[in-house]
């Protein structure tokens, strides 16, 4: 069986990373988005050239910074459109890849699986066979797994569940094995810091621990909160790590009658790792009168942000279960705004 160049590159990089872990002096986690690691880049480039017989090109080398505002290659669009696998009714199912392709999106946010009362997620991606099927299928369809989601925390308490760090660690380990750089962590109903301000100290301390895990793995955990942008800036400053950033959700601002573009400006480019680019269900994005998408693009352009805009909701109330209609229409609309000429 012939191995594709993309798979060969991924296998090679995984081997190189294992070698690098034997020597901690080669690189350390960048404390800011601007900090670079030329030694690490040079080492990876040299190792890849040897391991692949010159197959690896500069664009295949691991980026020196994994900042969400930086593209891994200049050939990629400034903005790319993704969908949540659980919202297209394919949570951790291989069929999410083909469905994403049919929708017309560039990639998919894959969920870590249900949580319930378990000690950790029901994560089928822990199985190397299943994990490789996801990676191979994404490669074959020309898709990207843009992030892994811990959506179980929509309903579970991040502040109070005793095995939270194990859950996050499982997610980060899966990210490393799948070469995904961003995780989605919603604080959810039970972690709503507006409704439950007494939970703030516990949440901050737990997110500091999460940050340490993410720093070691060189990944970013994006947190979704119910806070205003100014309050979220304070929260992120209290955590004090570039490994925990804002996973901004337009719906939260709109529900609270806050100006989405002003919120984006307050957070700033470097605090936003990824965006859920939708509102509540009811109407499609192109029919949404309270969300000015061209203005959103202008704001993100001015900030110099680039990255993934992930579709979560904004389903047509008249046909909410029609996945291809809802997510296909929203994808087409977002692409016309963010990827149009």
C-alpha positions as MATLAB code, in Angstrom:
seq = 'XXXXXXXXXXXXXXXXXXXXXXXXXXXXXXXXXXXXXXXXXXXXXXXXXXXXXXXXXXXXXXXXXXXXXXXXXXXXXXXXXXXXXXXXXXXXXXXXXXXXXXXXXXXXXXXXXXXXXXXXXXXXXXXXXXXXXXXXXXXXXXXXXXXXXXXXXXXXXXXXXXXXXXXXXXXXXXXXXXXXXXXXXXXXXXXXXXXXXXXXXXXXXXXXXXXXXXXXXXXXXXXXXXXXXXXXXXXXXXXXXXXXXXXXXXXXXXXXXXXXXXXXXXXXXXXXXXXXXXXXXXXXXXXXXXXXXXXXXXXXXXXXXXXXXXXXXXXXXXXXXXXXXXXXXXXXXXXXXXXXX';
ca = [
       0.000    0.000    0.000;
       1.387    3.433   -0.978;
       1.606    6.021    1.804;
       0.451    9.520    0.799;
       2.913   12.428    1.183;
       0.656   14.020    3.827;
       0.632   10.881    5.933;
       4.374   10.453    5.479;
       4.958   13.987    6.685;
       2.753   13.448    9.736;
       4.441   10.181   10.688;
       7.861   11.796   10.291;
       6.977   14.811   12.402;
       5.573   12.568   15.149;
       8.880   10.683   15.239;
      10.844   13.934   15.351;
       8.708   15.254   18.203;
       9.356   12.122   20.244;
      13.078   12.654   19.717;
      12.734   16.268   20.775;
      11.031   15.331   24.027;
      14.253   13.581   25.029;
      16.015   16.913   25.094;
      14.031   19.589   26.882;
      16.671   22.162   26.182;
      15.814   22.285   22.494;
      12.693   24.402   22.989;
      10.308   25.774   25.573;
       6.736   27.028   25.415;
       6.421   30.557   23.967;
       5.071   32.832   26.677;
       3.904   35.339   24.114;
       2.704   35.097   20.554;
       5.743   36.949   19.297;
       8.387   34.697   20.861;
       9.989   32.416   18.287;
      12.127   29.299   18.426;
      14.506   29.307   15.463;
      16.527   26.425   16.915;
      13.464   24.225   17.070;
      12.446   25.142   13.541;
      15.928   24.510   12.198;
      16.106   21.186   14.004;
      12.751   20.066   12.642;
      13.591   21.158    9.132;
      16.900   19.286    9.223;
      15.307   16.168   10.710;
      12.461   16.151    8.217;
      14.816   16.585    5.295;
      16.816   13.560    6.421;
      13.810   11.395    7.285;
      11.909   12.078    4.070;
      14.813   12.266    1.670;
      14.132   15.905    0.902;
      10.356   15.493    0.531;
       9.521   17.989    3.282;
       9.300   21.598    2.204;
       9.361   24.725    4.344;
       5.568   24.845    4.514;
       5.497   21.366    6.059;
       7.792   22.267    8.950;
       6.104   22.851   12.282;
       5.433   26.576   12.743;
       7.634   28.378   15.244;
       4.542   29.783   16.902;
       1.178   28.071   17.116;
      -0.643   31.392   17.458;
      -4.161   31.102   16.104;
      -3.695   34.440   14.389;
      -0.887   33.007   12.275;
      -1.407   30.760    9.278;
       0.721   27.657    8.925;
       1.214   28.486    5.276;
       0.850   31.628    3.221;
      -1.243   29.644    0.714;
      -4.085   29.163    3.204;
      -6.939   31.695    3.216;
      -6.897   34.295    5.969;
     -10.228   32.919    7.190;
     -11.351   29.316    7.009;
     -14.796   27.936    7.719;
     -15.448   24.922    9.938;
     -18.439   23.072   11.395;
     -18.992   21.337   14.732;
     -19.373   17.583   14.310;
     -21.939   17.327   17.114;
     -24.144   19.969   15.477;
     -24.141   18.171   12.122;
     -25.275   15.064   14.036;
     -21.969   13.239   13.612;
     -20.317   13.460   17.024;
     -17.019   11.545   16.788;
     -18.319    9.707   13.728;
     -16.148    9.193   10.682;
     -19.108   10.260    8.557;
     -18.599   13.809    9.833;
     -15.796   14.167    7.304;
     -17.929   13.351    4.262;
     -20.792   15.444    5.654;
     -18.426   18.392    6.116;
     -17.268   17.992    2.516;
     -20.883   17.986    1.315;
     -21.600   21.100    3.354;
     -18.665   22.813    1.659;
     -16.708   23.747    4.782;
     -12.917   23.699    5.009;
     -12.732   21.664    8.192;
     -14.434   20.234   11.229;
     -14.288   20.706   14.977;
     -14.329   17.177   16.395;
     -15.837   16.550   19.806;
     -14.115   14.539   22.520;
     -17.291   12.547   23.160;
     -19.953   12.518   25.831;
     -19.085   12.969   29.487;
     -22.045   12.182   31.741;
     -20.894   10.860   35.109;
     -17.719    9.278   33.749;
     -14.254   10.131   35.012;
     -13.347   11.311   31.533;
     -14.766   11.604   28.016;
     -16.096    8.630   26.072;
     -13.390    9.228   23.508;
     -13.214    6.788   20.597;
     -10.212    8.728   19.250;
      -8.104    7.132   21.979;
      -8.145    4.057   19.734;
      -5.211    4.477   17.316;
      -7.061    2.639   14.540;
     -10.070    4.958   14.718;
      -7.831    7.993   15.125;
      -5.883    7.103   11.983;
      -9.131    6.619   10.060;
     -10.144   10.176   10.938;
      -6.770   11.589    9.918;
      -6.571    9.621    6.687;
     -10.137   10.499    5.678;
      -9.557   14.192    6.389;
      -6.427   14.085    4.223;
      -8.210   12.298    1.403;
     -11.077   14.814    1.416;
      -8.790   17.826    1.729;
     -10.222   18.785    5.121;
      -8.621   20.011    8.335;
      -9.529   19.020   11.881;
      -9.414   22.585   13.149;
      -9.977   21.854   16.840;
     -11.101   19.320   19.427;
     -14.084   20.211   21.592;
     -14.876   19.371   25.194;
     -18.575   20.094   24.684;
     -19.446   17.897   27.655;
     -18.758   20.939   29.820;
     -21.773   22.728   28.381;
     -23.770   20.789   30.963;
     -21.098   19.627   33.431;
     -19.329   21.698   36.081;
     -15.756   22.579   35.206;
     -15.399   24.153   38.652;
     -16.612   21.167   40.652;
     -16.047   17.887   38.792;
     -13.210   16.094   40.652;
     -11.467   14.625   37.577;
     -11.411   17.771   35.427;
      -7.661   17.756   34.921;
      -7.723   14.155   33.755;
     -10.428   15.090   31.236;
      -8.413   18.012   29.902;
      -5.235   15.950   29.853;
      -7.014   13.270   27.792;
      -8.079   15.966   25.354;
      -4.572   17.403   25.097;
      -3.040   13.978   24.550;
      -5.526   13.372   21.744;
      -4.666   16.773   20.272;
      -0.992   15.870   20.209;
      -1.647   12.547   18.505;
      -3.871   14.208   15.905;
      -1.689   17.300   15.490;
      -4.512   19.660   16.482;
      -3.460   22.913   18.122;
      -6.713   24.305   19.548;
      -9.208   22.861   22.047;
     -12.635   24.259   22.822;
     -13.652   24.420   26.494;
     -17.075   25.932   27.296;
     -17.686   26.820   30.926;
     -21.362   26.172   30.243;
     -24.424   26.667   32.406;
     -22.889   25.418   35.654;
     -19.760   27.495   35.090;
     -21.560   30.696   34.138;
     -19.519   33.313   35.998;
     -22.308   35.894   35.768;
     -24.806   33.589   37.448;
     -22.228   31.934   39.729;
     -19.508   34.494   40.555;
     -18.597   32.470   43.662;
     -17.039   29.856   41.345;
     -14.493   32.274   39.915;
     -11.578   31.422   42.268;
     -11.956   27.696   41.595;
     -12.259   28.215   37.843;
      -9.184   30.456   37.740;
      -7.090   27.948   39.679;
      -8.226   25.074   37.489;
      -7.531   27.045   34.326;
      -4.044   27.823   35.622;
      -3.485   24.078   35.926;
      -4.933   23.581   32.449;
      -2.535   26.240   31.169;
       0.458   24.315   32.495;
      -0.662   21.171   30.680;
      -1.267   23.133   27.482;
       2.077   24.921   27.723;
       3.940   21.633   27.983;
       2.099   20.301   24.927;
       2.367   23.579   22.978;
      -1.365   23.792   22.379;
      -4.049   26.356   23.159;
      -7.227   25.796   25.156;
      -9.924   28.246   24.111;
     -12.432   29.064   26.834;
     -15.981   30.207   26.157;
     -17.554   32.244   28.960;
     -20.719   34.282   29.480;
     -18.613   37.295   30.510;
     -18.329   40.565   28.645;
     -15.116   41.034   26.694;
     -13.689   43.376   29.330;
     -14.429   40.857   32.089;
     -12.959   38.075   29.992;
      -9.757   40.068   29.515;
      -9.464   40.291   33.303;
     -10.086   36.554   33.619;
      -7.404   35.738   31.060;
      -4.975   38.126   32.732;
      -5.587   36.368   36.063;
      -4.796   33.020   34.433;
      -1.677   34.601   32.990;
      -0.833   32.208   30.160;
      -0.971   32.401   26.378;
      -2.009   28.752   26.448;
      -5.513   29.728   27.621;
      -7.338   32.176   25.391;
     -10.834   33.206   24.376;
     -12.905   30.989   22.120;
     -15.278   33.780   21.177;
     -18.942   33.026   20.513;
     -21.042   35.651   18.744;
     -24.253   34.247   20.259;
     -23.170   35.043   23.818;
     -22.643   38.719   23.013;
     -25.838   38.972   20.997;
     -27.943   37.335   23.701;
     -26.577   39.836   26.223;
     -27.221   42.713   23.769;
     -23.526   43.540   23.490;
     -21.895   44.848   20.318;
     -20.009   41.950   18.725;
     -17.458   44.146   16.957;
     -16.698   46.192   20.067;
     -16.262   42.980   22.019;
     -13.798   41.702   19.427;
     -11.835   44.949   19.645;
     -11.741   44.778   23.453;
     -10.391   41.233   23.422;
      -7.906   42.022   20.679;
      -6.275   39.792   18.113;
      -3.959   37.791   20.353;
      -6.502   36.759   22.977;
      -8.880   35.124   20.469;
      -7.843   31.652   19.355;
     -10.981   30.676   17.435;
     -14.553   31.866   16.861;
     -17.964   30.226   16.886;
     -19.332   32.393   14.123;
     -23.072   31.958   14.662;
     -26.063   33.226   16.627;
     -28.861   31.337   18.345;
     -31.057   29.129   16.201;
     -33.943   30.787   14.419;
     -32.740   32.168   11.115;
     -29.854   31.484    8.782;
     -26.866   33.810    9.010;
     -27.704   35.595    5.758;
     -31.139   36.478    7.197;
     -29.854   37.544   10.616;
     -30.571   41.262   11.062;
     -28.745   41.643   14.387;
     -25.413   40.290   13.137;
     -23.637   42.428   10.545;
     -21.195   39.924    9.100;
     -19.439   42.313    6.662;
     -18.768   44.617    9.613;
     -17.438   41.661   11.592;
     -15.018   40.897    8.771;
     -13.878   44.517    8.623;
     -13.244   44.452   12.382;
     -11.237   41.221   12.210;
      -9.308   42.604    9.233;
      -8.428   45.733   11.201;
      -7.321   43.639   14.164;
      -5.083   41.570   11.901;
      -6.735   38.369   13.112;
      -6.782   35.213   11.027;
      -8.060   31.753   11.778;
     -11.098   29.491   11.898;
     -14.718   30.627   11.934;
     -16.669   27.601   13.137;
     -20.399   27.166   12.531;
     -22.320   25.952   15.558;
     -25.944   27.088   15.291;
     -28.011   29.678   13.308;
     -30.315   26.959   12.012;
     -33.561   27.787   10.207;
     -36.421   27.403   12.711;
     -38.655   26.134    9.896;
     -36.282   23.283    9.072;
     -33.891   22.806   12.035;
     -32.972   19.159   11.369;
     -31.938   19.681    7.748;
     -28.169   19.611    8.201;
     -27.201   20.196    4.580;
     -29.635   23.086    4.206;
     -28.660   24.877    7.410;
     -24.920   24.361    7.481;
     -24.518   24.392    3.715;
     -26.323   27.735    3.449;
     -24.364   29.233    6.340;
     -21.062   27.978    4.936;
     -21.806   29.444    1.514;
     -22.717   32.765    3.102;
     -19.611   32.928    5.298;
     -17.378   32.050    2.382;
     -18.953   34.817    0.297;
     -18.077   37.311    3.041;
     -14.738   36.049    4.327;
     -13.268   34.297    1.289;
     -14.852   36.271   -1.534;
     -12.738   38.429   -3.802;
];
